[in-house]
Amino acid sequence: MPLVPSIQKSLNSLLKKKRLGWVWVAGILPFVLLLLMHWVFPLRVSVSYSPVITASDGSVVNAFLSKDDKWRMQLEPDEINPVLKKAVLLKEDQYFYYHPGVNPFAIGRAFVNNLTTGRKTSGASTITMQVARLLYPKKRTYGNKLVEAFRALQLEWQYSKDEILQLYLNLVPFGGNIEGVKAASVLYFQQSPRALSLAQAVALTVIPNKPSSLRIGEQNDRIVAFRNKWLQAYGQLNAFPQQAIEDALQEPLEAFRVQAPRLAPHFAYRMRQKYPGKPILKTTLNPAVQEKVQQLAFNYMQRLKALNIHNAAVLVINNQTKAVEAYLGSSDFLDDMHAGQVDGVRALRSPGSTLKPFLYATAFDKGLITPKTIISDVPIDYAGYRPENYYATYNGNVTIERALATSLNIPAVKVLDQLGVSAFVQKLQQAEFAEMKRRGQHMGLSMILGGCGATLEELTNLYSSFANSGVQAPLKWLQGDTTRQEKQLLSPAAAYMVNQILTQLQRPDLPHNAQNSAYLPKIAWKTGTSYGRKDAWSIGYNKKYTIGVWVGNFSGEGVPELNGTDTATPLLFSLFNTIDYNSADGWYQAPKGMGYRAVCPESGLSVNSFCQDQLLDTYIPGTSSVRKCAHLKKVTVSEDGKFAYCTSCQPNGGYMQKWYPNLAPEILSFYAEENLPFQKLPPHNPGCNRIFQEFAPVITSPTANMEFLLERDERQKLMLHCNTINEVKKVYWYVNDKLLQAAAANERVFFAPDKAGKFKISCTDDQGRNTNSYITVKFL
C-alpha cells in the first residue's frame, strides 16, 4: 500500500492550506468591510467656527457667532496649554497616543463593571470617540456606540493624534452656546488658553462632563469641589509639582461669563468683510495702542458734545512697517442717536486744506517753486471762482513756506493753477485716492480747498509717505502679509522740505495756549476745515507713527466752533503724547538729492547783482528753476523824475536811469486798495507816440464769458475793475465801444445795463494798451 501515506500527506497539506485561507479571509474581511463602509459612509468634518479677530500679540480683540450661533473659536496648535493638555489626557484618555481610536481594554473594563453592578458605572469612550460624537451627535445607545467607534477609526485614519486632540478641544461643550477651550478661556477668564493657570485648566476639564449643571458664574462652588477632587488625584499621580497642586487648590474661582471682546468693532467688521471665510484673522492691531486711542477719543468727545459735535475717527499707522496699529471708526460705536456704527475711517468727506502739503511737494518736484519762492496772496478771479482765505484777509507777497505753514488758500489755488489740475489729479490717483479714479477729470481748482472727496484712511496713508522719504506702500492689515508694493510718490527732497515746514510752531493752526505747554510732541502736522465747518482734520507724523484724526458729525451738520486747529489737533497731540511719549529725539536728515542756495528775500529766486540781502533756501538741483531775481527793473527817467522814457522817446541827454520795484499788477491793485505805500513809477513821456502791446490791463471784474441775471426794477449795477502795471495812472472804460468813464488805474467803476443781451467791455490804459471782455446780461 505505498500510495496511502502520500495521499494522506496531500490531504493534510490541502486541509492546512484551507485553514490558512480561512485565517487570511477572516483577517482581511474586516478591513475590506471598513473600506466599503468608509466609501459608503465617508467622514465629513465640517466645523463652523466663530470668526475671530486677533491683535498683534495674539489676544482676541473681536469675535462673531458661528453660522450655527455658537461661540466656537478655533484653537491653534501653539495655543494649546501644556498643563491643560496633560490634565485632559489624564482625565479623559491617558492611552490616547497608544490606541487606534478605540481602546479595547477600556471597553472590556466598562463591560465587566457594568455587568457586575447592573448599571453604567464607567464609560469606554476615548477622546477620538468623543470627537466622533461631537461631530455626529446622537442618542447614547449601544448601536450608536458602534457608530462612534467606526467614526473614531475613520478619524484616526485621516488625522494625526494632535489634530484629533485639537478637534476635541475645539468642540468640547462648556454650557450654553460656548464650545471649545478657546471660547471658554476668552469668555470666562478673558485670556488666551495658553495663559491658563493649573487651577483654571483643571476647572475647564471638569465642566464638559456636566456642562448644564456646572456653569461658571452660577455654580462656581460646585466647580471648585470637582476641580479640587481632580487636583488631588493629579497630586497622587505626581502629574504636576506638589507646590503647583497646593497653589491651585487655594486659587479662588472668580470667573463669570462676559460678552465677547469688542475692542475695535469697525475694524473687526471691516476685516471680516475684507477676508471672508477665515476663522482666524491675525491682524496688526496693537491692543495697547487701540485701547488708549479709544479711551482718549471717547473722553475727549464727551467735552465736545456740549458744542453739538458728536463723532470722531482715528487711524494710527506704523511708518516702519505700514501696519495699522489702531483703528477707530467712531468714538462711541453704541451711540445709535449719532450713527456711531458709521466707519469714519472710510467715510468720504471734504478734506479741507489737508491736500495742500502734497500739492506743494508735487510743485517742488516739478521745479515750479521752492520753500522761499515768493507768491502773491491777493484777491484773484478764475473765471468766476474767487477763492478766499480762512480769515478773509490777504497778505500781499508771501513765501511758499509761510503760505503752507499758515494754510493760505489763494497761494494754494495759484500753485494748483500753475501745476495743472490734471497733473495733480494724476498724482492723487497714483496715491490710490478712490474718488480721483472715479471722477478726477471733473475736478477744478476748488479741489485744493476741499472741493473733492477723500477718506481719513487715504489722507493718513498719504501723510505716511512724507514720513518715509516720499515712498508710499499699501497699509498692512494682517501679520502674515509680507507684500511690499512701494511707489515713489515724491522725491526725498520734496518730502523733506514739507517736513521742515510742517514742523514749525509759529503758525495759526497751533491750538490756543498750546505754545505754553511743555508737552508739545515733536511732530509734523497739518490741519484742515471743510466748507461749512462740517469736517475738522488734523494729521501728524514723526519717524514712528502717522496719526490721522477727523472730528465732526456723521450727519453732515456744520458747527461754528468746529475747526481743525481747536477741535482735531488737541486730540492729535494727546494721542502722540500717550502712545509715543518717549519717542527718539532724532528728526529727518536732509537727503542727498537736495541742495542749498542763496536767494533774494524779495522774490525767492537766485540772487541778482542788485539784490542787497540774501537768504538760504533749499532746492532740488537739476529740477528747481534757475531764474534770476527780477524784483527791480531799471527805468530811464527825466532828471527831475517827472517822466519815464522808453527806447522810442529817450532823449539824447537830460535823463538818468533808476531802479524801481518790479511789482505785478495784482500786487499794485492790492497795495492801492489797502492804502499801503509803494514806490510808483513816474508817468510815461506824454510826447511818446509808441503804442505798447505788452502788459495790457487785466479785467478782473466782471468775469469774462459769464452770464449775469439781474432784477430790472432794481437797476442793479455791474462793477468794472482791472489790474495794471506800475506806470499806468489812468484807464478808460468802454461798453460796446462807447466811452463809459475815465478812472484811476485801481478805481472801481459801476454801470447799469439798460437792456438784455451781450456786452463788450473794454479797458484801455494811458499808454494805449487795450483788453476786451464779453459778458451776457439777462433780466428777471
KOLDOMAR-160503 format. One record per residue (C-alpha): z, y, x. Coordinates in steps of 0.2 Angstrom, whole numbers, plus 5000, padded with zeros to 4 digits. Layout:
% residues N
REC    pz    py    px
REC     Z     Y     X
...
% end
This chain:
% residues 780
REC    pz    py    px
REC  5000  5000  5000
REC  4995  5013  5013
REC  4989  5026  5001
REC  5006  5028  4992
REC  5015  5039  5005
REC  5000  5050  5007
REC  4999  5053  4988
REC  5017  5056  4987
REC  5016  5069  5000
REC  5001  5078  4992
REC  5011  5078  4976
REC  5026  5086  4984
REC  5015  5099  4993
REC  5007  5103  4976
REC  5024  5105  4967
REC  5030  5116  4982
REC  5015  5127  4980
REC  5018  5129  4961
REC  5036  5133  4964
REC  5031  5147  4977
REC  5018  5153  4965
REC  5031  5155  4951
REC  5043  5164  4963
REC  5029  5176  4968
REC  5024  5179  4950
REC  5042  5181  4945
REC  5044  5194  4959
REC  5028  5204  4956
REC  5028  5204  4937
REC  5042  5216  4935
REC  5034  5228  4947
REC  5017  5226  4938
REC  5026  5229  4922
REC  5034  5245  4929
REC  5017  5251  4935
REC  5010  5248  4917
REC  5024  5257  4909
REC  5023  5271  4921
REC  5005  5273  4916
REC  5008  5271  4898
REC  5024  5282  4898
REC  5021  5294  4913
REC  5036  5305  4919
REC  5034  5323  4915
REC  5046  5336  4922
REC  5043  5352  4914
REC  5059  5363  4915
REC  5059  5381  4908
REC  5069  5392  4920
REC  5076  5409  4917
REC  5065  5422  4926
REC  5077  5429  4940
REC  5075  5444  4950
REC  5085  5444  4966
REC  5088  5458  4979
REC  5085  5458  4997
REC  5102  5449  5000
REC  5098  5435  4988
REC  5110  5442  4974
REC  5104  5442  4956
REC  5100  5459  4950
REC  5092  5454  4934
REC  5088  5439  4923
REC  5080  5434  4907
REC  5082  5420  4895
REC  5071  5405  4897
REC  5057  5401  4884
REC  5070  5390  4875
REC  5083  5403  4875
REC  5094  5396  4889
REC  5102  5404  4904
REC  5095  5391  4916
REC  5092  5399  4933
REC  5083  5389  4946
REC  5094  5384  4961
REC  5086  5385  4978
REC  5089  5372  4991
REC  5098  5385  5003
REC  5110  5390  4988
REC  5117  5373  4986
REC  5135  5375  4992
REC  5140  5360  5003
REC  5158  5360  4995
REC  5150  5359  4978
REC  5138  5345  4983
REC  5152  5335  4991
REC  5163  5337  4975
REC  5149  5332  4963
REC  5144  5317  4973
REC  5162  5310  4975
REC  5165  5313  4956
REC  5148  5308  4948
REC  5139  5296  4960
REC  5146  5293  4978
REC  5132  5280  4981
REC  5119  5292  4976
REC  5110  5291  4993
REC  5110  5272  4993
REC  5104  5266  4976
REC  5086  5266  4969
REC  5091  5277  4954
REC  5101  5263  4945
REC  5117  5256  4953
REC  5119  5238  4948
REC  5136  5237  4954
REC  5142  5251  4943
REC  5133  5243  4929
REC  5142  5226  4932
REC  5159  5235  4933
REC  5156  5245  4917
REC  5151  5229  4908
REC  5166  5220  4913
REC  5178  5234  4910
REC  5171  5237  4893
REC  5170  5219  4889
REC  5188  5216  4893
REC  5195  5231  4885
REC  5184  5230  4870
REC  5179  5248  4871
REC  5170  5260  4883
REC  5181  5265  4897
REC  5169  5268  4911
REC  5150  5273  4912
REC  5137  5267  4924
REC  5126  5282  4924
REC  5120  5288  4941
REC  5115  5306  4944
REC  5097  5301  4943
REC  5100  5293  4926
REC  5109  5309  4920
REC  5094  5319  4926
REC  5083  5307  4915
REC  5095  5310  4900
REC  5094  5329  4903
REC  5076  5329  4904
REC  5074  5317  4889
REC  5089  5320  4878
REC  5093  5305  4866
REC  5107  5297  4857
REC  5118  5287  4868
REC  5114  5269  4864
REC  5111  5253  4874
REC  5092  5254  4871
REC  5091  5272  4876
REC  5101  5267  4892
REC  5087  5256  4896
REC  5075  5270  4894
REC  5086  5281  4905
REC  5086  5268  4918
REC  5067  5267  4918
REC  5065  5286  4919
REC  5078  5285  4933
REC  5067  5273  4943
REC  5052  5285  4939
REC  5062  5299  4946
REC  5066  5290  4962
REC  5048  5285  4964
REC  5041  5303  4963
REC  5055  5314  4970
REC  5067  5314  4985
REC  5085  5312  4983
REC  5088  5330  4987
REC  5076  5335  4974
REC  5084  5324  4961
REC  5101  5332  4965
REC  5094  5349  4964
REC  5087  5345  4947
REC  5104  5339  4942
REC  5112  5355  4947
REC  5099  5365  4938
REC  5101  5356  4922
REC  5119  5351  4920
REC  5127  5359  4905
REC  5141  5372  4906
REC  5144  5376  4887
REC  5134  5387  4875
REC  5117  5391  4882
REC  5122  5391  4900
REC  5114  5377  4910
REC  5114  5374  4929
REC  5126  5378  4943
REC  5117  5395  4947
REC  5118  5402  4929
REC  5136  5396  4928
REC  5140  5404  4945
REC  5132  5421  4940
REC  5138  5422  4923
REC  5156  5415  4926
REC  5160  5420  4944
REC  5147  5435  4946
REC  5142  5427  4963
REC  5129  5416  4971
REC  5133  5397  4971
REC  5133  5397  4990
REC  5148  5408  4989
REC  5159  5397  4978
REC  5176  5393  4984
REC  5183  5375  4984
REC  5193  5378  4968
REC  5178  5386  4959
REC  5166  5372  4964
REC  5178  5359  4958
REC  5180  5368  4942
REC  5162  5368  4939
REC  5161  5349  4942
REC  5173  5345  4928
REC  5166  5356  4914
REC  5149  5346  4912
REC  5160  5331  4906
REC  5166  5341  4891
REC  5156  5357  4890
REC  5161  5360  4872
REC  5179  5359  4875
REC  5181  5366  4892
REC  5174  5383  4891
REC  5178  5396  4904
REC  5187  5411  4897
REC  5193  5401  4882
REC  5201  5385  4889
REC  5205  5391  4907
REC  5222  5382  4907
REC  5214  5365  4902
REC  5200  5368  4915
REC  5213  5371  4929
REC  5223  5355  4924
REC  5207  5345  4925
REC  5202  5354  4941
REC  5219  5351  4950
REC  5218  5332  4945
REC  5202  5330  4954
REC  5208  5341  4969
REC  5222  5329  4971
REC  5210  5314  4970
REC  5200  5323  4984
REC  5215  5325  4994
REC  5220  5307  4993
REC  5202  5303  4999
REC  5204  5316  5013
REC  5187  5323  5007
REC  5192  5341  5012
REC  5205  5348  5024
REC  5223  5347  5016
REC  5226  5365  5018
REC  5210  5369  5009
REC  5216  5357  4995
REC  5233  5366  4994
REC  5225  5383  4993
REC  5213  5378  4980
REC  5227  5371  4969
REC  5236  5388  4970
REC  5220  5398  4966
REC  5220  5405  4948
REC  5205  5404  4937
REC  5202  5421  4931
REC  5184  5419  4926
REC  5176  5423  4910
REC  5158  5424  4903
REC  5149  5440  4907
REC  5132  5447  4902
REC  5118  5443  4914
REC  5116  5456  4928
REC  5106  5471  4923
REC  5106  5481  4939
REC  5088  5488  4938
REC  5081  5485  4921
REC  5065  5495  4923
REC  5062  5487  4940
REC  5065  5469  4933
REC  5054  5471  4918
REC  5040  5478  4930
REC  5042  5463  4942
REC  5042  5451  4928
REC  5026  5459  4921
REC  5018  5460  4939
REC  5022  5442  4944
REC  5022  5432  4928
REC  5026  5413  4928
REC  5038  5414  4944
REC  5056  5408  4940
REC  5062  5417  4956
REC  5056  5434  4962
REC  5064  5438  4979
REC  5062  5457  4979
REC  5065  5470  4992
REC  5078  5479  4982
REC  5094  5484  4991
REC  5108  5481  4979
REC  5120  5493  4988
REC  5107  5507  4988
REC  5102  5503  4970
REC  5120  5504  4964
REC  5123  5521  4972
REC  5107  5528  4965
REC  5111  5523  4948
REC  5129  5529  4949
REC  5124  5546  4956
REC  5109  5549  4944
REC  5120  5544  4929
REC  5134  5555  4934
REC  5123  5570  4938
REC  5113  5569  4922
REC  5130  5570  4912
REC  5131  5588  4918
REC  5113  5592  4913
REC  5115  5586  4895
REC  5123  5602  4890
REC  5106  5611  4896
REC  5096  5599  4885
REC  5090  5589  4900
REC  5092  5570  4897
REC  5081  5560  4909
REC  5079  5557  4927
REC  5069  5544  4938
REC  5072  5540  4956
REC  5062  5529  4969
REC  5068  5525  4986
REC  5055  5519  5000
REC  5060  5512  5017
REC  5047  5521  5028
REC  5048  5507  5042
REC  5044  5493  5030
REC  5037  5501  5015
REC  5050  5491  5005
REC  5056  5498  4988
REC  5075  5498  4990
REC  5079  5507  4974
REC  5070  5509  4958
REC  5077  5520  4944
REC  5066  5521  4929
REC  5079  5532  4919
REC  5097  5537  4922
REC  5103  5528  4906
REC  5092  5513  4900
REC  5103  5511  4885
REC  5100  5529  4879
REC  5089  5525  4864
REC  5091  5543  4857
REC  5082  5549  4873
REC  5070  5535  4876
REC  5080  5528  4890
REC  5068  5512  4891
REC  5054  5523  4897
REC  5050  5520  4915
REC  5049  5537  4923
REC  5043  5530  4940
REC  5027  5525  4932
REC  5026  5539  4919
REC  5011  5551  4921
REC  5017  5568  4922
REC  5011  5585  4928
REC  5015  5586  4947
REC  5018  5604  4948
REC  5017  5610  4966
REC  5020  5593  4974
REC  5002  5591  4980
REC  5002  5607  4990
REC  5008  5599  5006
REC  4994  5586  5005
REC  4981  5600  5002
REC  4986  5610  5017
REC  4987  5594  5028
REC  4969  5590  5022
REC  4964  5608  5026
REC  4972  5606  5044
REC  4961  5591  5047
REC  4946  5599  5041
REC  4949  5614  5053
REC  4949  5627  5040
REC  4967  5633  5043
REC  4982  5631  5055
REC  5000  5635  5051
REC  4999  5653  5057
REC  4982  5657  5048
REC  4984  5672  5038
REC  4979  5671  5019
REC  4980  5684  5006
REC  4992  5682  4991
REC  4985  5694  4979
REC  4978  5693  4961
REC  4962  5684  4960
REC  4950  5678  4947
REC  4940  5662  4947
REC  4928  5663  4933
REC  4942  5667  4921
REC  4955  5657  4929
REC  4968  5669  4936
REC  4982  5659  4944
REC  4999  5667  4946
REC  5014  5664  4957
REC  5030  5656  4951
REC  5039  5673  4950
REC  5024  5683  4945
REC  5025  5693  4961
REC  5012  5695  4976
REC  5015  5696  4995
REC  4999  5703  5002
REC  4994  5694  5018
REC  5005  5679  5022
REC  5004  5664  5034
REC  4999  5647  5028
REC  5016  5640  5034
REC  5025  5653  5023
REC  5013  5650  5009
REC  5018  5632  5009
REC  5037  5634  5013
REC  5038  5647  4998
REC  5026  5637  4987
REC  5015  5651  4983
REC  5002  5647  4970
REC  4987  5659  4974
REC  4985  5654  4993
REC  4985  5636  4987
REC  4971  5639  4975
REC  4962  5648  4988
REC  4963  5634  5001
REC  4958  5622  4987
REC  4943  5633  4984
REC  4938  5633  5002
REC  4941  5614  5004
REC  4932  5610  4988
REC  4939  5601  4973
REC  4928  5586  4975
REC  4934  5584  4993
REC  4952  5585  4988
REC  4950  5573  4974
REC  4942  5560  4986
REC  4957  5561  4997
REC  4968  5558  4982
REC  4958  5544  4977
REC  4960  5537  4994
REC  4978  5538  4992
REC  4977  5527  4976
REC  4980  5541  4963
REC  4975  5532  4947
REC  4970  5547  4937
REC  4959  5554  4951
REC  4950  5537  4950
REC  4948  5539  4931
REC  4943  5557  4929
REC  4943  5565  4946
REC  4926  5573  4943
REC  4933  5583  4929
REC  4946  5592  4939
REC  4947  5610  4943
REC  4956  5622  4954
REC  4971  5621  4942
REC  4975  5604  4948
REC  4984  5610  4964
REC  4997  5619  4952
REC  5000  5604  4941
REC  4984  5603  4931
REC  4982  5585  4933
REC  4992  5569  4931
REC  5002  5559  4944
REC  5017  5547  4944
REC  5033  5548  4954
REC  5028  5532  4962
REC  5011  5539  4968
REC  5019  5555  4974
REC  5033  5547  4984
REC  5021  5535  4992
REC  5010  5549  4997
REC  5025  5558  5005
REC  5029  5542  5014
REC  5013  5545  5024
REC  5020  5561  5031
REC  5035  5551  5037
REC  5023  5538  5045
REC  5011  5550  5055
REC  4999  5551  5041
REC  4997  5532  5038
REC  4999  5525  5021
REC  5002  5507  5015
REC  5005  5499  4998
REC  5023  5498  4993
REC  5031  5481  4997
REC  5040  5473  4982
REC  5043  5455  4987
REC  5051  5449  5003
REC  5038  5437  5006
REC  5024  5450  5006
REC  5018  5451  5024
REC  5001  5460  5020
REC  5000  5477  5028
REC  4984  5486  5022
REC  4986  5503  5031
REC  4975  5518  5030
REC  4975  5534  5040
REC  4976  5547  5026
REC  4980  5561  5038
REC  4979  5564  5056
REC  4996  5563  5065
REC  4994  5581  5070
REC  4992  5587  5052
REC  5007  5576  5046
REC  5017  5584  5060
REC  5013  5602  5055
REC  5018  5598  5037
REC  5034  5590  5043
REC  5039  5606  5053
REC  5035  5617  5038
REC  5044  5607  5025
REC  5060  5606  5036
REC  5063  5625  5036
REC  5078  5631  5027
REC  5073  5649  5024
REC  5064  5645  5008
REC  5066  5649  4989
REC  5067  5630  4984
REC  5084  5628  4993
REC  5097  5626  4979
REC  5108  5640  4976
REC  5123  5641  4988
REC  5116  5626  4997
REC  5114  5636  5013
REC  5133  5637  5013
REC  5135  5619  5013
REC  5139  5609  5028
REC  5132  5593  5021
REC  5113  5598  5020
REC  5104  5582  5025
REC  5091  5583  5039
REC  5075  5580  5029
REC  5058  5587  5025
REC  5056  5591  5006
REC  5046  5599  4993
REC  5049  5604  4975
REC  5038  5606  4960
REC  5040  5613  4942
REC  5026  5609  4929
REC  5020  5622  4917
REC  5031  5625  4903
REC  5046  5619  4913
REC  5044  5601  4907
REC  5045  5592  4924
REC  5056  5595  4939
REC  5052  5587  4955
REC  5060  5585  4972
REC  5053  5573  4985
REC  5060  5572  5003
REC  5059  5561  5018
REC  5066  5558  5035
REC  5062  5544  5048
REC  5070  5530  5037
REC  5068  5535  5019
REC  5057  5544  5007
REC  5065  5548  4991
REC  5057  5554  4975
REC  5066  5562  4961
REC  5060  5568  4944
REC  5071  5576  4931
REC  5066  5581  4913
REC  5064  5574  4896
REC  5053  5560  4892
REC  5049  5568  4875
REC  5040  5582  4885
REC  5051  5595  4879
REC  5052  5610  4891
REC  5069  5618  4895
REC  5071  5636  4903
REC  5083  5630  4915
REC  5073  5616  4922
REC  5065  5618  4939
REC  5063  5608  4955
REC  5075  5619  4965
REC  5091  5619  4955
REC  5088  5603  4944
REC  5080  5590  4955
REC  5084  5595  4973
REC  5103  5594  4971
REC  5101  5576  4966
REC  5089  5573  4981
REC  5102  5580  4993
REC  5116  5569  4986
REC  5105  5553  4987
REC  5101  5556  5005
REC  5119  5561  5010
REC  5125  5545  5001
REC  5113  5532  5006
REC  5108  5538  5024
REC  5123  5549  5029
REC  5124  5543  5046
REC  5105  5544  5050
REC  5100  5547  5068
REC  5098  5565  5073
REC  5081  5562  5081
REC  5066  5570  5072
REC  5047  5569  5073
REC  5040  5572  5090
REC  5023  5582  5092
REC  5009  5569  5093
REC  4996  5568  5107
REC  4982  5574  5096
REC  4990  5591  5094
REC  4989  5607  5104
REC  4997  5624  5106
REC  4988  5641  5107
REC  4991  5659  5107
REC  4986  5668  5091
REC  4986  5685  5084
REC  5000  5688  5071
REC  4988  5699  5061
REC  4976  5685  5057
REC  4982  5669  5064
REC  4966  5667  5074
REC  4964  5666  5093
REC  4969  5682  5101
REC  4955  5695  5105
REC  4955  5709  5118
REC  4963  5722  5105
REC  4977  5710  5100
REC  4993  5718  5106
REC  5005  5704  5100
REC  5004  5685  5101
REC  5012  5670  5093
REC  5012  5652  5097
REC  5003  5641  5084
REC  4999  5623  5083
REC  4981  5617  5081
REC  4970  5601  5082
REC  4959  5603  5097
REC  4940  5600  5093
REC  4944  5602  5074
REC  4953  5618  5071
REC  4942  5634  5070
REC  4939  5643  5087
REC  4935  5660  5079
REC  4942  5675  5087
REC  4954  5688  5078
REC  4945  5702  5069
REC  4959  5711  5061
REC  4952  5728  5069
REC  4935  5735  5069
REC  4928  5749  5080
REC  4921  5763  5069
REC  4911  5779  5075
REC  4919  5795  5068
REC  4917  5813  5070
REC  4928  5822  5082
REC  4938  5829  5068
REC  4940  5812  5060
REC  4932  5818  5043
REC  4917  5807  5043
REC  4911  5790  5049
REC  4894  5786  5056
REC  4883  5771  5055
REC  4870  5767  5068
REC  4857  5776  5057
REC  4866  5793  5056
REC  4876  5793  5073
REC  4873  5810  5081
REC  4869  5812  5099
REC  4886  5820  5103
REC  4902  5826  5095
REC  4909  5809  5089
REC  4921  5796  5095
REC  4925  5778  5092
REC  4941  5772  5085
REC  4949  5756  5079
REC  4953  5754  5061
REC  4961  5739  5051
REC  4948  5727  5045
REC  4955  5724  5028
REC  4947  5713  5015
REC  4943  5722  4998
REC  4956  5712  4988
REC  4969  5717  5000
REC  4964  5735  4999
REC  4965  5734  4980
REC  4982  5726  4981
REC  4989  5740  4993
REC  4982  5753  4981
REC  4989  5746  4966
REC  5006  5743  4974
REC  5006  5760  4982
REC  5008  5753  4999
REC  5002  5764  5014
REC  4987  5758  5024
REC  4976  5767  5036
REC  4960  5772  5027
REC  4943  5775  5034
REC  4935  5792  5033
REC  4921  5793  5021
REC  4904  5789  5027
REC  4892  5803  5033
REC  4886  5811  5017
REC  4870  5816  5026
REC  4865  5797  5029
REC  4850  5791  5020
REC  4853  5772  5023
REC  4857  5761  5009
REC  4869  5747  5013
REC  4866  5729  5007
REC  4882  5720  5013
REC  4899  5722  5006
REC  4894  5727  4988
REC  4908  5729  4976
REC  4916  5713  4969
REC  4918  5715  4950
REC  4935  5706  4946
REC  4935  5711  4928
REC  4928  5707  4916
REC  4924  5689  4922
REC  4906  5686  4923
REC  4897  5675  4911
REC  4912  5674  4899
REC  4912  5676  4880
REC  4924  5689  4873
REC  4930  5688  4855
REC  4936  5705  4848
REC  4943  5712  4832
REC  4930  5725  4826
REC  4943  5735  4817
REC  4955  5736  4831
REC  4942  5745  4843
REC  4948  5733  4857
REC  4943  5738  4874
REC  4937  5728  4890
REC  4944  5733  4907
REC  4932  5736  4922
REC  4939  5734  4939
REC  4932  5730  4956
REC  4937  5726  4974
REC  4928  5736  4988
REC  4929  5738  5007
REC  4939  5751  5016
REC  4927  5765  5017
REC  4922  5766  4999
REC  4931  5780  4990
REC  4922  5781  4973
REC  4912  5769  4962
REC  4900  5771  4947
REC  4901  5760  4932
REC  4886  5757  4921
REC  4885  5747  4904
REC  4867  5741  4900
REC  4861  5753  4914
REC  4869  5768  4906
REC  4882  5778  4916
REC  4899  5775  4909
REC  4911  5783  4921
REC  4913  5788  4940
REC  4930  5782  4946
REC  4941  5779  4961
REC  4937  5763  4970
REC  4953  5754  4963
REC  4954  5763  4947
REC  4954  5753  4931
REC  4941  5759  4918
REC  4940  5754  4900
REC  4926  5754  4887
REC  4925  5748  4869
REC  4909  5738  4864
REC  4901  5745  4849
REC  4891  5730  4844
REC  4890  5711  4847
REC  4878  5704  4860
REC  4875  5703  4879
REC  4881  5716  4890
REC  4876  5721  4908
REC  4890  5728  4918
REC  4885  5736  4934
REC  4896  5744  4948
REC  4888  5755  4962
REC  4899  5761  4976
REC  4897  5778  4985
REC  4886  5770  4998
REC  4873  5764  4986
REC  4878  5745  4986
REC  4877  5738  4968
REC  4883  5722  4959
REC  4879  5717  4942
REC  4888  5705  4930
REC  4884  5699  4912
REC  4896  5695  4898
REC  4894  5691  4879
REC  4904  5700  4865
REC  4907  5694  4848
REC  4917  5701  4834
REC  4928  5693  4821
% end
